Amino acid sequence: MVAETTRILSDLHYGHPSSRVQRLEALRPLFAGADRVVFNGDSLETRSGPASERSAEYRERFLEFVLREAPRCTLLTGNHDADLSDHHYLDLVGGLMLVTHGEVFFDDLVPWSPDQPQIRDLYRQELAALPADVRDRPEERLAAGKRACARMKLGRDPHTRNLWQRGLRTAHFVGAPRRTWAMFRAWSEMPNRAAAFARRFRPHARFVVVGHTHRPGIWFPGNLIVINTGSFCPPFGGYLVDVSLTAVVARRVARDRDGFRPGRVVAAFALAPDEDNVEGAAMPSPVPAP
């Protein structure tokens, strides 16, 4: 039996001025060779605000394209598209891998956001509304975080591309050292936070695949492997992750005139099938990248 390949992408931010995804057709080469494609959150903007009608148009175009073009398309939610589906996480290879966007790892969900106080308060409200006996369940915490993000009201048009709006977005960081510091801290803390979440709620997991912070990388906290797929926005770019019963492979997302495509291998991990569970796997071992 040929092992199927699940391909994981995240943080397309389709419709945002900084996203490199200006044409959905440019994504088509990324689907080649995959039996299933998982979009791990922040595929686009769905929150309400002054451009809700335009956001709805982007949503309609995106869904029509990926449901038609991406094989066995699975949509996981992020903090920008918390109502895009009812799926907030995914367990793969018999529970060996946890896939989720990653905002729930942070107590305030998006610590670098200019809307952080509002997001934090909404999240606290959602958690407080949960019965005490279910508040620490991962599914409940994830759902609470998504509800908080979905309740966020944008005060600005997230799709405007003119120079004035670009300048304002830059000034939000340059003129706000606290946000810049929060971003650097989130980059530093993400691997350990992801590992802590997995150890508590998925103790048998060996991989955690996340996005959210837009910084691609691979870390090894304890006996876990944390892979952040980055984003389709500058400056860092992103990875895709291919998962089968025999291997986990992270590749750069490359771009040429025809669109995006799987690029060079960043890291590969061989998986040994578990004799007692054909859908599970033993502890992964690293394979040198070519």
Buried (B, 14 or more C-beta within 10 A) or exposed (E): EEEEBBBBBBBBBBBBBBBBBEEBEBBBBBBEEBEBBBBBBBBBBBBBBBBBEBBEEBBEBBBEBBEEBBBEBBBBBBBBBBBBBEBBBBBBBBBBBBBBBBBBBBEBBBBBBBBBEBBBEBBBEBBEEBEEEEEEEBEBBBBBBBBBBBBBEBEBBBBBEEEEBEEEBEEBEEEEEEBBEBBEEBBEBBBBBBBBBBBEBBEEBBBBBBBBBBBBBBBEBEEBBBBBBBBBBEEBBBBBBBBBBEBBBBBBBBBEEEBBBBBEBBBBBBBEBBEEEEEBBBEBEEBEEE
